[in-house]
Amino acid sequence: MDIEKHLILTGSSEVSWKDAIINTIEEASKSIDYISSITILKQRASIDGNKISKYFVDLDLGFTLDLDRTKN
């Protein structure tokens, strides 16, 4: 039986929304194993003057639990 758990994460970038998504997944994968899906929930940005200064994304990150892992 597979069980998928979900976390809501917020990431950011000074380059683009796509970069914010990639950065968030890369950082999450450093501490979360078996990432299986993402859903982009929200995109927003900070404005400085008349330009976007920072891009933000809220992601629903899904990952499969390792039910066979032994406790240490």
C-alpha positions in Angstrom: 0.0 0.0 0.0 1.3 3.5 -0.9 0.6 6.5 1.3 1.2 10.0 0.0 1.7 12.8 2.4 1.4 16.5 1.4 3.1 19.7 2.6 2.4 23.3 1.6 5.7 25.1 0.9 6.4 28.7 -0.1 9.5 29.4 -2.2 10.9 32.5 -3.8 13.2 33.8 -6.5 14.5 37.1 -7.8 14.4 35.7 -11.3 11.0 34.2 -12.1 8.1 32.0 -10.9 9.6 29.0 -12.7 12.9 29.6 -10.9 11.1 29.8 -7.6 9.4 26.5 -8.3 12.7 24.8 -9.2 14.5 26.3 -6.2 11.7 25.1 -3.8 11.8 21.5 -5.2 15.6 21.4 -5.0 15.7 22.6 -1.4 12.8 20.3 -0.3 14.5 17.3 -1.9 17.5 17.8 0.4 15.4 16.7 3.4 12.4 14.9 1.9 12.7 11.6 0.1 10.3 10.2 -2.5 8.9 13.4 -3.8 6.2 12.4 -6.3 4.1 15.4 -7.2 3.6 19.2 -6.9 0.6 21.4 -7.4 1.1 25.1 -7.9 -1.4 26.7 -5.5 -0.5 30.4 -5.8 1.9 32.7 -7.5 2.5 36.3 -6.3 5.2 38.9 -6.5 6.7 41.9 -4.7 6.9 45.1 -6.7 9.7 47.7 -6.3 9.0 50.8 -8.2 7.4 49.6 -11.5 9.3 46.2 -11.6 8.8 42.8 -10.0 11.6 42.4 -7.4 10.7 39.0 -6.0 8.6 36.1 -7.2 6.8 33.8 -4.7 5.1 30.4 -5.2 3.0 28.3 -2.8 3.3 24.6 -3.7 1.5 21.5 -2.5 4.3 19.0 -2.4 3.4 15.3 -2.4 5.7 12.5 -1.3 5.4 8.8 -0.7 6.0 7.5 2.8 8.5 4.7 3.1 6.5 2.1 5.0 9.4 -0.4 5.0 11.9 1.9 6.7 13.0 0.6 10.1 13.1 2.9 13.1 16.5 3.7 14.5 
